[in-house]
Amino acid sequence: PGRGAFIYSVKNGHCGPVVGEVRILLAGDTHGNLRWIRDYLYPKAMLLKADLILQLGDFGFWEHTPGGILFLDEVDAVAQRTGIPLWALRGNHDNTELLMRLYGAHATPNNPIQVRRNVMCLPDGVTWECHGRRMRVFGGAYSTDKAWRLEKERKYERSAQHREAARRAAGETPQQVPSHAKTLWFPDEEMTDMQFDGLMADYSGPVDIVFSHDKPRGSNPGMALKDEPNCLPNQDRLQRALTTHQ
């Protein structure tokens, strides 16, 4: 450990020395797509002899649904069979609030959160070293489809209320209609300025690689990607991270 960072063995997800080359396969948004992870991502990781899959957010942390629980169980089973653990950042479409409530009791800026035996979530600001390279994580972003997601939540809740009204009209035992709020859009989807300032106060030294779910404001991916005004504050934070961490 040095300056508050831990060295992790990416072969087993525990603190300890790393020996030999470490191969990390990066993956983009998976959105709970078990078939793609099982039938494409893991065979690719095995072909490339990866030690670790690092998923960059919008993974599918949706344990507020039965399907979300099953998804994590099945990914863990695949990781167990192949011997390749999966670490994931939090995306703006992950239920981070629930994840932290279920598993984050001992979360710190320098520790991943164990969600399953072989599935870890990397909270914002986690910093670690591997083979002399310092790495850090910043998750989250602004949802450009926020209005659509909120309307979907309202639509599902109205449908559930109509079904319950029909049940009661038929003389069936009344049941409570659960709220659909925070099932498709999550209020903590991006860091606040205060949260980001705290992470930078924890560590503001050099970093070799920053993994993030969003892009720095000054980057130019060659397309107008998330350039609407509401997207820019989070990108400004990442631009500051890029500058501060050199």
C-alpha positions in Angstrom: 0.0 0.0 0.0 1.1 3.5 -0.7 -0.6 6.9 -0.2 -3.9 5.2 0.7 -4.0 2.9 -2.3 -4.0 -0.9 -2.3 -2.4 -3.3 -4.6 -4.9 -5.9 -5.7 -4.3 -9.3 -7.2 -6.6 -9.3 -10.1 -6.5 -13.1 -10.2 -8.4 -13.5 -7.0 -9.8 -10.1 -6.0 -8.0 -9.9 -2.7 -5.3 -7.6 -1.3 -1.8 -9.0 -2.0 1.2 -9.0 -4.3 0.7 -9.3 -8.0 3.1 -11.7 -9.8 3.6 -11.7 -13.6 1.7 -10.1 -16.3 -1.9 -9.0 -15.6 -4.3 -9.0 -18.6 -7.5 -6.9 -18.2 -10.3 -7.1 -20.7 -12.4 -3.9 -20.8 -16.1 -4.1 -21.6 -18.7 -1.3 -22.2 -22.4 -1.1 -21.2 -23.9 -4.6 -20.7 -27.3 -3.5 -19.2 -28.0 -6.9 -17.7 -27.6 -8.8 -20.9 -26.6 -12.2 -19.5 -26.5 -13.9 -22.9 -24.0 -11.5 -24.3 -21.8 -11.7 -21.2 -22.0 -15.5 -21.1 -21.8 -16.3 -24.8 -19.5 -13.6 -26.1 -17.7 -11.7 -23.4 -16.4 -14.6 -21.3 -15.4 -16.7 -24.4 -13.5 -13.7 -25.6 -11.8 -13.3 -22.2 -10.8 -16.9 -22.2 -9.5 -16.7 -25.8 -7.4 -13.6 -24.8 -6.3 -15.3 -21.5 -7.6 -12.4 -19.5 -7.1 -12.4 -15.7 -9.9 -9.9 -15.1 -12.9 -8.4 -16.9 -13.3 -4.7 -16.0 -16.8 -3.5 -17.0 -17.1 0.3 -17.4 -20.6 0.9 -16.0 -24.3 0.3 -16.7 -23.5 -3.3 -15.8 -26.9 -4.4 -14.6 -26.9 -3.8 -10.8 -30.7 -4.1 -10.6 -31.5 -6.2 -7.5 -34.8 -4.4 -7.1 -36.0 -6.9 -9.7 -36.0 -10.8 -9.7 -34.3 -10.7 -13.0 -31.5 -8.5 -11.7 -30.8 -10.9 -8.9 -30.7 -13.8 -11.3 -28.4 -11.9 -13.6 -25.8 -11.3 -10.9 -26.0 -14.9 -9.7 -25.5 -16.2 -13.3 -22.6 -13.9 -14.0 -21.0 -15.0 -10.7 -21.4 -18.7 -11.8 -19.7 -18.0 -15.2 -16.9 -16.2 -13.4 -16.5 -19.1 -11.0 -16.4 -21.7 -13.9 -13.8 -19.7 -15.9 -11.7 -18.4 -13.1 -12.0 -14.9 -14.4 -13.6 -12.4 -11.9 -15.6 -9.4 -13.1 -15.2 -5.9 -11.6 -17.6 -3.2 -12.6 -17.9 0.6 -12.3 -21.3 2.1 -11.5 -23.1 3.5 -14.4 -25.9 6.1 -14.5 -28.3 3.2 -15.2 -27.2 1.0 -12.2 -29.2 1.0 -8.9 -26.2 2.2 -6.9 -28.3 3.3 -3.9 -29.6 -0.3 -3.4 -26.2 -1.8 -4.1 -24.6 0.3 -1.4 -27.5 -0.5 1.0 -27.0 -4.2 0.5 -23.3 -4.5 0.3 -21.6 -1.2 1.0 -21.5 -1.2 4.9 -17.7 -1.3 4.9 -17.1 0.6 1.6 -14.2 3.0 1.5 -12.5 4.9 -1.3 -9.9 2.2 -1.5 -11.9 -0.9 -1.4 -14.1 -2.6 -4.1 -17.5 -3.8 -2.9 -18.1 -7.6 -3.1 -21.5 -8.1 -4.6 -21.0 -11.8 -5.3 -18.0 -14.1 -4.7 -16.6 -13.2 -8.1 -18.3 -10.0 -8.9 -17.1 -6.7 -7.4 -18.3 -3.1 -7.8 -15.7 -0.3 -7.8 -17.1 2.8 -6.1 -16.1 6.3 -7.3 -12.6 7.2 -6.4 -11.2 3.7 -5.8 -7.5 3.8 -6.4 -5.1 0.9 -6.8 -1.7 -0.1 -8.1 -0.7 -3.0 -10.3 2.8 -3.5 -11.6 3.8 0.0 -10.7 0.8 1.6 -12.5 -1.7 3.6 -10.5 -5.3 3.3 -11.6 -8.5 5.1 -10.5 -12.2 4.9 -11.1 -15.0 7.5 -11.6 -18.5 6.1 -12.4 -21.8 7.7 -13.3 -23.1 10.2 -15.8 -26.2 12.2 -16.7 -29.0 10.2 -18.4 -30.0 11.7 -21.7 -33.1 9.5 -21.7 -34.1 10.7 -18.2 -37.6 12.0 -19.3 -38.3 8.7 -21.1 -37.3 6.7 -18.1 -39.4 8.8 -15.7 -42.5 8.5 -18.0 -42.0 4.7 -18.2 -41.9 4.5 -14.4 -45.2 6.5 -14.2 -46.7 4.3 -16.9 -45.9 1.1 -15.1 -47.3 2.4 -11.9 -50.5 3.6 -13.5 -50.9 0.1 -15.1 -50.4 -1.5 -11.7 -52.9 0.8 -10.1 -55.5 0.0 -12.8 -55.0 -3.8 -12.3 -55.4 -3.4 -8.6 -58.6 -1.4 -9.0 -60.0 -4.2 -11.3 -59.0 -6.8 -8.6 -60.9 -4.8 -5.9 -63.9 -4.3 -8.1 -64.0 -8.1 -8.6 -64.1 -8.5 -4.8 -60.5 -9.8 -4.4 -58.4 -9.0 -1.3 -56.8 -5.5 -1.7 -53.1 -5.4 -2.2 -50.7 -2.5 -1.9 -49.4 -1.2 -5.3 -45.6 -0.8 -5.0 -44.0 2.4 -6.1 -42.1 2.2 -9.4 -40.0 5.3 -8.6 -36.2 4.7 -8.8 -36.7 1.5 -10.9 -35.6 2.9 -14.2 -34.1 6.3 -13.3 -31.8 6.7 -10.3 -31.3 10.1 -8.6 -27.7 9.4 -7.7 -26.8 8.7 -11.3 -23.8 11.1 -11.3 -21.4 12.5 -8.7 -22.2 15.8 -7.0 -19.5 18.5 -7.0 -19.2 17.9 -3.2 -18.7 14.2 -3.6 -16.1 14.8 -6.3 -14.3 17.4 -4.3 -14.1 15.0 -1.4 -12.6 12.3 -3.6 -10.0 14.7 -5.0 -9.2 15.8 -1.5 -8.5 12.2 -0.6 -6.0 11.8 -3.4 -4.9 14.3 -6.0 -1.5 12.9 -7.1 -0.6 11.4 -10.4 -2.6 8.5 -11.9 -1.6 6.4 -14.9 -5.1 5.2 -16.0 -8.5 6.5 -15.1 -11.4 4.3 -15.9 -14.7 6.1 -16.2 -18.3 5.7 -17.4 -18.4 9.1 -18.9 -15.9 11.2 -21.0 -13.8 14.2 -20.0 -15.3 17.5 -21.4 -12.2 18.1 -23.5 -12.2 14.8 -25.3 -13.2 14.5 -28.9 -14.5 11.0 -29.8 -15.3 12.2 -33.3 -19.1 12.4 -32.8 -21.6 14.6 -30.9 -21.8 12.2 -28.0 -23.6 13.5 -24.9 -23.0 17.2 -25.7 -26.3 18.5 -24.3 -25.9 21.0 -21.4 -27.1 18.7 -18.7 -24.3 16.3 -19.6 -21.5 18.8 -19.2 -21.1 19.2 -15.4 -20.1 15.5 -15.0 -17.7 15.8 -17.9 -16.2 18.9 -16.4 -15.5 16.8 -13.2 -13.7 14.2 -15.3 -11.8 16.9 -17.1 -10.6 18.2 -13.8 -9.6 14.6 -12.8 -7.6 14.3 -16.0 -5.8 17.6 -15.4 -5.2 17.0 -11.7 -4.0 13.4 -12.0 -1.8 14.3 -15.0 
